[in-house]
Amino acid sequence: MFSVQEIIQITQAEPLHISTPNTLIKHLLTDSRQAFFPEHTLFIALKGSNHNAHTFIPYLIEKGITNFLVSENIFLSSLQSQSLNLLKVPNTLQALQQIAQAHRQKFDYPVIAITGSNGKTIVKEWLTELLSPYFNVVKSPKSYNSQVGVPLSVWHMTHKHNLAIFEAGISMPNEMQKLQAILQPDIGIFTNIGEAHDEGFLNRTHKIYEKYTLFQHTPIVFSINQDLLAQKLPKLHANFQVISLTTSAQKKHYTEVKFLDKQQFLHTLQIPFLDKASVENVLTCLCIWLHFGLPVSDFQAKIANLRALPMRLEAKPALNQCLLVDDSYNNDLAGLKIALDFLQHQPKKKREPIFILSDMLEASHESEVLYQNIAQLLQQYAPYQLIAIGKEFSRQSIFFPEKSIFFEDVNTFLQSKIYKNFENAQILLKGARKFGFERIAQALTSQQHSTVLEVNLEALVHNLNFHRSLLKPETKIMVMVKAFAYGSGIREVASLLQYHLVDYLAVAYADEGVELRQNGIHLPIVVLNSQESDFENILTYQLEPILYSPTIWQKWLHFLARHADPSQTYRLHIEIDTGMRRLGFDQTQYEWLLDSLAQLPTYVKVASVFSHLASAEDEASDEFTRKQIADFEQITKRIQAILPYPFLRHIANSAGMARFPEAHLDMVRLGISLYGIAPHPHFKPYLQPVTTLKTVISQIKYLSQGESIGYNQKGKMLKDGKIGVIAIGYADGFNRKLSNGIGKVWVNGKTAPVIGNICMDMTMIDLTDIEAQEGDEVIIFGKNFTIDHLAQQLGTIPYEVLTSIHPRVKRVFYMP
Ligand SMILES: *Cc1c(COP(=O)(O)O)cnc(C)c1O
């Protein structure tokens, strides 16, 4: 906590306007969506290449925020600025880091910093869980480990804590130096070093040394990783310093590890995981445990409860048209803010939101203050229904609305069966681990079909930003959300894109646009296939039609003449056919179009003119593509000569945008590559896969050589072995052409071929050489088993694979 005056000193800011220098800053805000405690919040306006937070300032002033740290001149009316504290620095990110560094210096309890490529978050979460009986731990919320995330994490340190555990991650050289200055770690942890984010570094050794700068002044650093130990980094304490591994053996359900401690005592540990990464992560925690002098026997007892569940926020369909946001992160105030924010960006529902929360384990606040804070956070979402579980919550019930319901534990909640009445609402489920909230999640989603399409929203944003980095700042982006957003879920994707400020959305048919409008999407939406029967909806829902022929042109203008309010403007878009030979005015119709444009009524405005490239991905067609671009430029010039105002010109789809920078014009139309599929091999390393289609093994059968499998006996066992029946069939979009070994799926890290004919709802796969159990996960496509690959097996393109996934397959949206 610093006063405004102190912030000025720390950051050397220029005080543009100061009304209350003694205001205490308790909260630092960089994300305009999280304005929760306005009076004591300092909004730090960060600027990135595509995001300028200064634009949100007027909106935040309306929300009651009065303290701002900026790097641009802000023009406010004198009335507005009267009550403000407005500080200016050359670089707001640097100022944020300076504030965090000054805050860090107030505390002398140990700070553990964790870096590495993989496992940072899980090690941090596990360590917190293991050590919390002994320490009051402050930790990074979620995986806040960036140039912005680290300062925001450090800001959570208070005098009530006595141990800090923070993550630090970098993607470019020279970033770690800054994180080092902020964190000043007393203890270091170096987890696994992998290939992730390699682009910015010369090679792996370069990356290791860069990361290691975090620990340049740290007296002790632990790592279990053999590769890292081989690098002989100066302060790296190997397992041989604290523990010395002797053997490690995989048993049926656990890994048995024997090690010698410093005093040369031999211990045996049963680690409840089989995979190498989890075992390494547990051993890393063990090093810290022993460093603090805690007994090994207690460690064994505590690790039995660790869970390898991916810790993430998930939104999934639940009973009676509800949407469940399930948050398995630890339950504290910072986590609640993140979860509420995530919830807010999910499609809205008819009924008020339902919050199911457990007692919160937060060391830094008196109980009363803590629950008051929770109430204040929730108030932003009023009216809401609170269902609170735990004794502490009911003790503090006065802070919450009267209709809130309090339960002692999960059992009494489940017995009450009140959840059966939940309907058409967003539900946030967030509980401290010891309460066992996974049982509630199960009860709320029990009818779920076990085949799901997982959509990684963070990857989608990554891809969007990657595309932005290739565009001029003034080039606009239209995103195609036709065909259910390429199968990924139109409402959720649109809502995310709206937040990330894309300029336009495009749908194929008007009813998709209507659905978006009914779900809070206010971005401009164009309709690619405008039909006469849709005019009513286009008008009512302020969609923008694309006119592609004289017929549809006349019909729309007649319709407007009858129904339009002449004091309004109605935007339309014109499609030109330059060679695709699909919709669009072609050369023979140009004169007609130009004549008609000259006669447009004043209430109609041409917002854009565009054309579509037929084979931008195909090098052999480049000449054709260039001609399309040149022809388009010519016709737009002629149109511009007629229209008295400028309009947007656009022609590039994903492949066009990737391969023809000269075709970016005023706007690009992104489709497939936003969803993580590279339109050209050059793009592959930069895009992250967004979707994973997965199912489960319902049953395993042991068969003998020669036995037949499935319809028409098409499958045959070539030797004795086993098959798995999986819960996906052609009705889900698992194409029947993949039958009889053509298709393959991914089970426990191995490929398993389809055996026999694919059925409507089920498929049999050969598991003869694969370790697998009933209930195991089966990946149809995803990160390691790509859509491209599946499309090749099928002899089609990824577009068709994605858009063929049947709506009955549940879409689950998550942030890793
Ligand atoms: C679908 C579509 C796009 C996007 O194409 P991608 O290849 O997915 O990038 C662009 N423009 C129009 C007119 C489209 O129909």
The ligand as an SDF file (V2000), in Angstrom:
LIG
                    3D

 15 15  0  0  0  0  0  0  0  0999 V2000
  -14.9090  -18.0680  -44.8390 C   0  0  0  0  0  0  0  0  0  0  0  0
  -14.4910  -16.8320  -45.4570 C   0  0  0  0  0  0  0  0  0  0  0  0
  -13.2740  -16.2220  -45.1050 C   0  0  0  0  0  0  0  0  0  0  0  0
  -12.2660  -16.8430  -44.1910 C   0  0  0  0  0  0  0  0  0  0  0  0
  -11.5160  -17.8420  -44.8600 O   0  0  0  0  0  0  0  0  0  0  0  0
  -10.3030  -18.6100  -44.1440 P   0  0  0  0  0  0  0  0  0  0  0  0
   -9.6850  -19.3820  -45.2260 O   0  0  0  0  0  0  0  0  0  0  0  0
  -10.9150  -19.4660  -43.1020 O   0  0  0  0  0  0  0  0  0  0  0  0
   -9.4320  -17.5690  -43.5760 O   0  0  0  0  0  0  0  0  0  0  0  0
  -13.0010  -14.9690  -45.6260 C   0  0  0  0  0  0  0  0  0  0  0  0
  -13.8630  -14.3600  -46.4510 N   0  0  0  0  0  0  0  0  0  0  0  0
  -15.0320  -14.9260  -46.8470 C   0  0  0  0  0  0  0  0  0  0  0  0
  -15.9150  -14.1960  -47.7630 C   0  0  0  0  0  0  0  0  0  0  0  0
  -15.3740  -16.1840  -46.3700 C   0  0  0  0  0  0  0  0  0  0  0  0
  -16.5200  -16.7500  -46.7560 O   0  0  0  0  0  0  0  0  0  0  0  0
  1  2  1  0
  2  3  1  0
  2 14  2  0
  3  4  1  0
  3 10  2  0
  4  5  1  0
  5  6  1  0
  6  7  2  0
  6  8  1  0
  6  9  1  0
 10 11  1  0
 11 12  2  0
 12 13  1  0
 12 14  1  0
 14 15  1  0
M  END
$$$$
